[in-house]
C-alpha cells in the first residue's frame, strides 16, 4: 500500500491537488494507494477527484514495513510518524517548509525518511546539502484545462492579478497601472494610446477552472510571488496564452527566460515591473508580432509540465523502487 499523508484543508491549493492526483494516477495504474487525512474522508469541496481514503487511526495500526508513506514537507510533525516502520518518502513541493514543522531535536533522517521527492531541479542542491538523502524528481503538472490552442486570437485588454493585500508590491503595482490607464482615458491623451480600454482584473473568489477561463481570454498576467518552487500560476498563465510579468522568484529561475517566455524582474522591483506593464499597454498593437512570439514560446515552456510527465515519473520511480 502507498499511503499519502494529506493536510485537512479546504483552502484551494494546487500543491494539495497534486497529492490527490498522484493517488488517482497510482490507483488507475493498478497500484494500491490512498489518502490519509483527519476529518471527512473526501477531497476538498473545490476538487473533484475520487480516490480511496484511510483514517489516521487505521493508518497507524495497519501501516506495515512493506508499505510506503509519502509525507509532504509540511507534515513531518505528524504525530507518531517516527514509530511508523514503513518506507517513508519526504515530498518537497516548496522548499520553504522543509524545517518549519520539524519536531524539536529531530532531523529527516532521525524521523526515518529513506528518500526524497522534489518537484524542480533547483531543489537538488538544497536536499543534497541539508537533508542528505537520495532524491528523485517527480515534476508537477499544470491542469489540462489551462492549455490553450488559440494563442494568436484577439484577447481582452485585461491585466490579471491575484490579490496580495498584505504585500506592499501589490499596492504599488496596482496603483501605478491603474493611474496610467486612467490617464489614457482622458480626452486630450486619448489619441496617444494605441489602446485605452484596459482594466485590471483581480482573480478573487474564483474556482480553478474559472481562473483558467480568465487566463485564456486576458492579455497580461502579473505574479508577485517570491518564495515558490514552481509558482504554478505563472506556468498556468503561460499555458493559457497570457503575457506574464513576474519576479524571478526562487524556483522559477529553472524555466524563466526574460524577454522570451515572460518579462522577468529582480525580486521586489515593483516600480520597474509596473512601468514595464504600462509601456506594453501603450505599444500593445504596434508590438503584436513580438507579443505573439512570446506567447508561443511561453506555451512551449508550459508543456514540460504535463500530467503525462508527472505520471511517467511516478511509474518510473515505483518501477525501480518497488
Buried (B, 14 or more C-beta within 10 A) or exposed (E): BBBBBBBEEEEBBBBBBBBBBBBBBBBEEEBEBBBBBEEEEEBBEBBEEEBEBBEBEEBBEEBEEEBBBBBBBBBBEBEEBBEBEBBBBBBBBBBBBBEEEBBEEBBBEEBBBBBBBBBBEBBEEBBEEEBEBEBBEBBBBBBEBBBBEEBEEEBBBBBBBBEBEEBEBBEBBBEBBBEBBEBBEEEEEEEEBBBBEBEBBBBEEBEBEEBBBBBBBBBBBBBBBBEBBBBBBBBBBBBBBBBBBBBBBBBBEBBBEEEEBBBBBEBBBBEEBBBBBBEBBBBBEEBEEEBBEBBBBBBEBBEEBBBEBBBBBBBEBBEEEE
